[in-house]
Amino acid sequence: MVERDGNGGWGGRALEVRIVGSKATATPTGDTFRSIFGLRSTWFRVR
């Protein structure tokens, strides 16, 4: 996670997510990540 809004548990909703692959790195918004992975909210945690 690159950036959260700071509200509530886990530091809040995801505003920006960094995805690191073997050939490239992407930094989608939290809403774009949510949409791509079929999540219902930007309130998620990735380990």
N, CA, C, O and CB atoms as a CASP TS submission, in Angstrom:
PFRMAT TS
TARGET T0000
AUTHOR 0000-0000-0000
METHOD Language model
MODEL 1
PARENT N/A
ATOM      1  N   MET     1       0.842  -1.153   0.000  1.00  0.00           N
ATOM      2  CA  MET     1       0.000   0.000   0.000  1.00  0.00           C
ATOM      3  C   MET     1       0.896   1.227   0.000  1.00  0.00           C
ATOM      4  O   MET     1       1.837   1.310   0.789  1.00  0.00           O
ATOM      5  CB  MET     1      -0.962  -0.008   1.203  1.00  0.00           C
ATOM      6  N   VAL     2       0.622   2.138  -0.842  1.00  0.00           N
ATOM      7  CA  VAL     2       1.408   3.358  -0.928  1.00  0.00           C
ATOM      8  C   VAL     2       0.773   4.463  -0.090  1.00  0.00           C
ATOM      9  O   VAL     2       1.470   5.196   0.612  1.00  0.00           O
ATOM     10  CB  VAL     2       1.548   3.805  -2.389  1.00  0.00           C
ATOM     11  N   GLU     3      -0.540   4.579  -0.166  1.00  0.00           N
ATOM     12  CA  GLU     3      -1.190   5.682   0.541  1.00  0.00           C
ATOM     13  C   GLU     3      -2.598   5.293   0.970  1.00  0.00           C
ATOM     14  O   GLU     3      -3.337   4.657   0.219  1.00  0.00           O
ATOM     15  CB  GLU     3      -1.233   6.936  -0.342  1.00  0.00           C
ATOM     16  N   ARG     4      -2.965   5.690   2.208  1.00  0.00           N
ATOM     17  CA  ARG     4      -4.315   5.505   2.742  1.00  0.00           C
ATOM     18  C   ARG     4      -4.843   6.849   3.201  1.00  0.00           C
ATOM     19  O   ARG     4      -4.081   7.805   3.348  1.00  0.00           O
ATOM     20  CB  ARG     4      -4.330   4.476   3.911  1.00  0.00           C
ATOM     21  N   ASP     5      -6.152   6.927   3.429  1.00  0.00           N
ATOM     22  CA  ASP     5      -6.734   8.201   3.837  1.00  0.00           C
ATOM     23  C   ASP     5      -6.613   8.484   5.333  1.00  0.00           C
ATOM     24  O   ASP     5      -6.941   9.587   5.770  1.00  0.00           O
ATOM     25  CB  ASP     5      -8.172   8.236   3.446  1.00  0.00           C
ATOM     26  N   GLY     6      -6.147   7.508   6.138  1.00  0.00           N
ATOM     27  CA  GLY     6      -5.891   7.728   7.557  1.00  0.00           C
ATOM     28  C   GLY     6      -7.083   7.553   8.479  1.00  0.00           C
ATOM     29  O   GLY     6      -6.940   7.739   9.688  1.00  0.00           O
ATOM     30  N   ASN     7      -8.231   7.208   7.972  1.00  0.00           N
ATOM     31  CA  ASN     7      -9.424   7.040   8.804  1.00  0.00           C
ATOM     32  C   ASN     7      -9.636   5.580   9.184  1.00  0.00           C
ATOM     33  O   ASN     7      -9.412   4.689   8.364  1.00  0.00           O
ATOM     34  CB  ASN     7     -10.657   7.572   8.078  1.00  0.00           C
ATOM     35  N   GLY     8     -10.065   5.326  10.416  1.00  0.00           N
ATOM     36  CA  GLY     8     -10.463   3.988  10.839  1.00  0.00           C
ATOM     37  C   GLY     8      -9.337   2.980  10.939  1.00  0.00           C
ATOM     38  O   GLY     8      -8.156   3.326  10.940  1.00  0.00           O
ATOM     39  N   GLY     9      -9.746   1.704  11.023  1.00  0.00           N
ATOM     40  CA  GLY     9      -8.810   0.600  11.150  1.00  0.00           C
ATOM     41  C   GLY     9      -7.924   0.439   9.932  1.00  0.00           C
ATOM     42  O   GLY     9      -8.308   0.803   8.820  1.00  0.00           O
ATOM     43  N   TRP    10      -6.745  -0.105  10.145  1.00  0.00           N
ATOM     44  CA  TRP    10      -5.745  -0.361   9.107  1.00  0.00           C
ATOM     45  C   TRP    10      -5.260   0.914   8.428  1.00  0.00           C
ATOM     46  O   TRP    10      -4.589   0.839   7.399  1.00  0.00           O
ATOM     47  CB  TRP    10      -6.310  -1.298   8.068  1.00  0.00           C
ATOM     48  N   GLY    11      -5.577   2.061   8.968  1.00  0.00           N
ATOM     49  CA  GLY    11      -5.131   3.313   8.367  1.00  0.00           C
ATOM     50  C   GLY    11      -6.094   3.894   7.347  1.00  0.00           C
ATOM     51  O   GLY    11      -5.799   4.925   6.743  1.00  0.00           O
ATOM     52  N   GLY    12      -7.236   3.256   7.141  1.00  0.00           N
ATOM     53  CA  GLY    12      -8.263   3.801   6.254  1.00  0.00           C
ATOM     54  C   GLY    12      -8.321   3.175   4.880  1.00  0.00           C
ATOM     55  O   GLY    12      -7.716   2.135   4.620  1.00  0.00           O
ATOM     56  N   ARG    13      -9.045   3.816   4.025  1.00  0.00           N
ATOM     57  CA  ARG    13      -9.251   3.329   2.656  1.00  0.00           C
ATOM     58  C   ARG    13      -7.988   3.514   1.809  1.00  0.00           C
ATOM     59  O   ARG    13      -7.235   4.471   1.987  1.00  0.00           O
ATOM     60  CB  ARG    13     -10.438   4.060   1.999  1.00  0.00           C
ATOM     61  N   ALA    14      -7.782   2.586   0.898  1.00  0.00           N
ATOM     62  CA  ALA    14      -6.625   2.657   0.001  1.00  0.00           C
ATOM     63  C   ALA    14      -6.832   3.773  -1.015  1.00  0.00           C
ATOM     64  O   ALA    14      -7.848   3.814  -1.709  1.00  0.00           O
ATOM     65  CB  ALA    14      -6.398   1.302  -0.721  1.00  0.00           C
ATOM     66  N   LEU    15      -5.871   4.666  -1.095  1.00  0.00           N
ATOM     67  CA  LEU    15      -5.909   5.723  -2.105  1.00  0.00           C
ATOM     68  C   LEU    15      -5.003   5.376  -3.277  1.00  0.00           C
ATOM     69  O   LEU    15      -5.288   5.735  -4.420  1.00  0.00           O
ATOM     70  CB  LEU    15      -5.495   7.070  -1.495  1.00  0.00           C
ATOM     71  N   GLU    16      -3.901   4.671  -2.986  1.00  0.00           N
ATOM     72  CA  GLU    16      -2.936   4.292  -4.009  1.00  0.00           C
ATOM     73  C   GLU    16      -2.274   2.975  -3.601  1.00  0.00           C
ATOM     74  O   GLU    16      -1.949   2.778  -2.430  1.00  0.00           O
ATOM     75  CB  GLU    16      -1.871   5.412  -4.216  1.00  0.00           C
ATOM     76  N   VAL    17      -2.076   2.078  -4.565  1.00  0.00           N
ATOM     77  CA  VAL    17      -1.505   0.758  -4.315  1.00  0.00           C
ATOM     78  C   VAL    17      -0.317   0.547  -5.248  1.00  0.00           C
ATOM     79  O   VAL    17      -0.394   0.874  -6.432  1.00  0.00           O
ATOM     80  CB  VAL    17      -2.572  -0.361  -4.514  1.00  0.00           C
ATOM     81  N   ARG    18       0.775   0.005  -4.727  1.00  0.00           N
ATOM     82  CA  ARG    18       1.934  -0.291  -5.578  1.00  0.00           C
ATOM     83  C   ARG    18       1.969  -1.801  -5.809  1.00  0.00           C
ATOM     84  O   ARG    18       1.963  -2.586  -4.860  1.00  0.00           O
ATOM     85  CB  ARG    18       3.284   0.218  -4.924  1.00  0.00           C
ATOM     86  N   ILE    19       2.005  -2.195  -7.080  1.00  0.00           N
ATOM     87  CA  ILE    19       2.085  -3.602  -7.475  1.00  0.00           C
ATOM     88  C   ILE    19       3.436  -3.791  -8.148  1.00  0.00           C
ATOM     89  O   ILE    19       3.714  -3.168  -9.173  1.00  0.00           O
ATOM     90  CB  ILE    19       0.893  -4.019  -8.434  1.00  0.00           C
ATOM     91  N   VAL    20       4.280  -4.652  -7.573  1.00  0.00           N
ATOM     92  CA  VAL    20       5.627  -4.867  -8.085  1.00  0.00           C
ATOM     93  C   VAL    20       5.689  -6.247  -8.734  1.00  0.00           C
ATOM     94  O   VAL    20       5.423  -7.262  -8.090  1.00  0.00           O
ATOM     95  CB  VAL    20       6.690  -4.734  -6.948  1.00  0.00           C
ATOM     96  N   GLY    21       6.041  -6.267 -10.006  1.00  0.00           N
ATOM     97  CA  GLY    21       6.194  -7.514 -10.739  1.00  0.00           C
ATOM     98  C   GLY    21       7.641  -7.707 -11.149  1.00  0.00           C
ATOM     99  O   GLY    21       8.487  -6.858 -10.871  1.00  0.00           O
ATOM    100  N   SER    22       7.926  -8.811 -11.805  1.00  0.00           N
ATOM    101  CA  SER    22       9.309  -9.096 -12.213  1.00  0.00           C
ATOM    102  C   SER    22       9.763  -8.204 -13.372  1.00  0.00           C
ATOM    103  O   SER    22      10.964  -8.022 -13.570  1.00  0.00           O
ATOM    104  CB  SER    22       9.445 -10.566 -12.613  1.00  0.00           C
ATOM    105  N   LYS    23       8.826  -7.650 -14.133  1.00  0.00           N
ATOM    106  CA  LYS    23       9.196  -6.828 -15.284  1.00  0.00           C
ATOM    107  C   LYS    23       8.744  -5.375 -15.177  1.00  0.00           C
ATOM    108  O   LYS    23       9.231  -4.520 -15.916  1.00  0.00           O
ATOM    109  CB  LYS    23       8.624  -7.427 -16.526  1.00  0.00           C
ATOM    110  N   ALA    24       7.826  -5.091 -14.270  1.00  0.00           N
ATOM    111  CA  ALA    24       7.311  -3.721 -14.166  1.00  0.00           C
ATOM    112  C   ALA    24       6.677  -3.475 -12.805  1.00  0.00           C
ATOM    113  O   ALA    24       6.396  -4.409 -12.054  1.00  0.00           O
ATOM    114  CB  ALA    24       6.288  -3.446 -15.275  1.00  0.00           C
ATOM    115  N   THR    25       6.463  -2.218 -12.506  1.00  0.00           N
ATOM    116  CA  THR    25       5.768  -1.792 -11.301  1.00  0.00           C
ATOM    117  C   THR    25       4.615  -0.892 -11.723  1.00  0.00           C
ATOM    118  O   THR    25       4.772  -0.026 -12.585  1.00  0.00           O
ATOM    119  CB  THR    25       6.735  -1.055 -10.310  1.00  0.00           C
ATOM    120  N   ALA    26       3.452  -1.104 -11.108  1.00  0.00           N
ATOM    121  CA  ALA    26       2.277  -0.283 -11.402  1.00  0.00           C
ATOM    122  C   ALA    26       1.794   0.354 -10.102  1.00  0.00           C
ATOM    123  O   ALA    26       1.939  -0.229  -9.028  1.00  0.00           O
ATOM    124  CB  ALA    26       1.140  -1.134 -12.067  1.00  0.00           C
ATOM    125  N   THR    27       1.223   1.544 -10.202  1.00  0.00           N
ATOM    126  CA  THR    27       0.694   2.236  -9.033  1.00  0.00           C
ATOM    127  C   THR    27      -0.709   2.756  -9.347  1.00  0.00           C
ATOM    128  O   THR    27      -0.892   3.947  -9.598  1.00  0.00           O
ATOM    129  CB  THR    27       1.633   3.400  -8.606  1.00  0.00           C
ATOM    130  N   PRO    28      -1.705   1.852  -9.331  1.00  0.00           N
ATOM    131  CA  PRO    28      -3.073   2.293  -9.598  1.00  0.00           C
ATOM    132  C   PRO    28      -3.691   2.970  -8.371  1.00  0.00           C
ATOM    133  O   PRO    28      -3.195   2.820  -7.254  1.00  0.00           O
ATOM    134  CB  PRO    28      -3.938   1.103 -10.032  1.00  0.00           C
ATOM    135  N   THR    29      -4.758   3.701  -8.586  1.00  0.00           N
ATOM    136  CA  THR    29      -5.499   4.262  -7.454  1.00  0.00           C
ATOM    137  C   THR    29      -6.160   3.105  -6.709  1.00  0.00           C
ATOM    138  O   THR    29      -6.297   2.008  -7.250  1.00  0.00           O
ATOM    139  CB  THR    29      -6.570   5.322  -7.929  1.00  0.00           C
ATOM    140  N   GLY    30      -6.564   3.354  -5.478  1.00  0.00           N
ATOM    141  CA  GLY    30      -7.267   2.327  -4.705  1.00  0.00           C
ATOM    142  C   GLY    30      -8.547   1.902  -5.392  1.00  0.00           C
ATOM    143  O   GLY    30      -8.899   0.723  -5.372  1.00  0.00           O
ATOM    144  N   ASP    31      -9.250   2.845  -6.001  1.00  0.00           N
ATOM    145  CA  ASP    31     -10.494   2.520  -6.690  1.00  0.00           C
ATOM    146  C   ASP    31     -10.256   1.671  -7.935  1.00  0.00           C
ATOM    147  O   ASP    31     -11.040   0.765  -8.218  1.00  0.00           O
ATOM    148  CB  ASP    31     -11.225   3.793  -7.068  1.00  0.00           C
ATOM    149  N   THR    32      -9.197   1.946  -8.679  1.00  0.00           N
ATOM    150  CA  THR    32      -8.875   1.127  -9.857  1.00  0.00           C
ATOM    151  C   THR    32      -8.504  -0.286  -9.425  1.00  0.00           C
ATOM    152  O   THR    32      -8.952  -1.252 -10.041  1.00  0.00           O
ATOM    153  CB  THR    32      -7.716   1.762 -10.671  1.00  0.00           C
ATOM    154  N   PHE    33      -7.692  -0.425  -8.374  1.00  0.00           N
ATOM    155  CA  PHE    33      -7.318  -1.742  -7.843  1.00  0.00           C
ATOM    156  C   PHE    33      -8.565  -2.507  -7.412  1.00  0.00           C
ATOM    157  O   PHE    33      -8.715  -3.689  -7.723  1.00  0.00           O
ATOM    158  CB  PHE    33      -6.337  -1.596  -6.650  1.00  0.00           C
ATOM    159  N   ARG    34      -9.460  -1.824  -6.692  1.00  0.00           N
ATOM    160  CA  ARG    34     -10.707  -2.433  -6.240  1.00  0.00           C
ATOM    161  C   ARG    34     -11.514  -2.959  -7.415  1.00  0.00           C
ATOM    162  O   ARG    34     -12.026  -4.078  -7.369  1.00  0.00           O
ATOM    163  CB  ARG    34     -11.535  -1.427  -5.444  1.00  0.00           C
ATOM    164  N   SER    35     -11.628  -2.171  -8.450  1.00  0.00           N
ATOM    165  CA  SER    35     -12.394  -2.545  -9.627  1.00  0.00           C
ATOM    166  C   SER    35     -11.776  -3.738 -10.364  1.00  0.00           C
ATOM    167  O   SER    35     -12.486  -4.671 -10.738  1.00  0.00           O
ATOM    168  CB  SER    35     -12.507  -1.359 -10.565  1.00  0.00           C
ATOM    169  N   ILE    36     -10.471  -3.709 -10.569  1.00  0.00           N
ATOM    170  CA  ILE    36      -9.774  -4.786 -11.286  1.00  0.00           C
ATOM    171  C   ILE    36      -9.936  -6.120 -10.566  1.00  0.00           C
ATOM    172  O   ILE    36     -10.153  -7.150 -11.205  1.00  0.00           O
ATOM    173  CB  ILE    36      -8.281  -4.452 -11.438  1.00  0.00           C
ATOM    174  N   PHE    37      -9.832  -6.106  -9.236  1.00  0.00           N
ATOM    175  CA  PHE    37      -9.878  -7.345  -8.462  1.00  0.00           C
ATOM    176  C   PHE    37     -11.273  -7.693  -7.941  1.00  0.00           C
ATOM    177  O   PHE    37     -11.433  -8.653  -7.188  1.00  0.00           O
ATOM    178  CB  PHE    37      -8.930  -7.246  -7.307  1.00  0.00           C
ATOM    179  N   GLY    38     -12.271  -6.921  -8.335  1.00  0.00           N
ATOM    180  CA  GLY    38     -13.656  -7.228  -7.985  1.00  0.00           C
ATOM    181  C   GLY    38     -13.978  -7.043  -6.515  1.00  0.00           C
ATOM    182  O   GLY    38     -14.869  -7.709  -5.987  1.00  0.00           O
ATOM    183  N   LEU    39     -13.260  -6.140  -5.841  1.00  0.00           N
ATOM    184  CA  LEU    39     -13.533  -5.881  -4.433  1.00  0.00           C
ATOM    185  C   LEU    39     -14.722  -4.931  -4.320  1.00  0.00           C
ATOM    186  O   LEU    39     -14.975  -4.138  -5.227  1.00  0.00           O
ATOM    187  CB  LEU    39     -12.284  -5.290  -3.722  1.00  0.00           C
ATOM    188  N   ARG    40     -15.443  -5.009  -3.220  1.00  0.00           N
ATOM    189  CA  ARG    40     -16.634  -4.187  -3.050  1.00  0.00           C
ATOM    190  C   ARG    40     -16.336  -2.796  -2.501  1.00  0.00           C
ATOM    191  O   ARG    40     -17.194  -1.913  -2.529  1.00  0.00           O
ATOM    192  CB  ARG    40     -17.596  -4.882  -2.142  1.00  0.00           C
ATOM    193  N   SER    41     -15.106  -2.604  -1.998  1.00  0.00           N
ATOM    194  CA  SER    41     -14.757  -1.342  -1.360  1.00  0.00           C
ATOM    195  C   SER    41     -13.262  -1.099  -1.473  1.00  0.00           C
ATOM    196  O   SER    41     -12.499  -2.006  -1.804  1.00  0.00           O
ATOM    197  CB  SER    41     -15.194  -1.335   0.113  1.00  0.00           C
ATOM    198  N   THR    42     -12.848   0.132  -1.197  1.00  0.00           N
ATOM    199  CA  THR    42     -11.422   0.444  -1.143  1.00  0.00           C
ATOM    200  C   THR    42     -10.888   0.245   0.277  1.00  0.00           C
ATOM    201  O   THR    42      -9.747   0.605   0.565  1.00  0.00           O
ATOM    202  CB  THR    42     -11.165   1.891  -1.618  1.00  0.00           C
ATOM    203  N   TRP    43     -11.704  -0.323   1.159  1.00  0.00           N
ATOM    204  CA  TRP    43     -11.309  -0.626   2.522  1.00  0.00           C
ATOM    205  C   TRP    43     -10.843  -2.071   2.531  1.00  0.00           C
ATOM    206  O   TRP    43     -11.619  -2.967   2.862  1.00  0.00           O
ATOM    207  CB  TRP    43     -12.481  -0.385   3.542  1.00  0.00           C
ATOM    208  N   PHE    44      -9.591  -2.311   2.175  1.00  0.00           N
ATOM    209  CA  PHE    44      -9.047  -3.663   2.127  1.00  0.00           C
ATOM    210  C   PHE    44      -7.622  -3.662   2.634  1.00  0.00           C
ATOM    211  O   PHE    44      -6.995  -2.611   2.773  1.00  0.00           O
ATOM    212  CB  PHE    44      -9.110  -4.231   0.702  1.00  0.00           C
ATOM    213  N   ARG    45      -7.119  -4.856   2.909  1.00  0.00           N
ATOM    214  CA  ARG    45      -5.743  -5.019   3.384  1.00  0.00           C
ATOM    215  C   ARG    45      -5.103  -6.155   2.615  1.00  0.00           C
ATOM    216  O   ARG    45      -5.704  -7.219   2.467  1.00  0.00           O
ATOM    217  CB  ARG    45      -5.695  -5.292   4.920  1.00  0.00           C
ATOM    218  N   VAL    46      -3.896  -5.946   2.125  1.00  0.00           N
ATOM    219  CA  VAL    46      -3.163  -6.965   1.372  1.00  0.00           C
ATOM    220  C   VAL    46      -1.908  -7.304   2.150  1.00  0.00           C
ATOM    221  O   VAL    46      -1.179  -6.413   2.587  1.00  0.00           O
ATOM    222  CB  VAL    46      -2.814  -6.479  -0.077  1.00  0.00           C
ATOM    223  N   ARG    47      -1.659  -8.581   2.322  1.00  0.00           N
ATOM    224  CA  ARG    47      -0.457  -9.009   3.048  1.00  0.00           C
ATOM    225  C   ARG    47       0.494  -9.674   2.113  1.00  0.00           C
ATOM    226  O   ARG    47       1.568 -10.107   2.531  1.00  0.00           O
ATOM    227  CB  ARG    47      -0.803  -9.949   4.193  1.00  0.00           C
TER
END
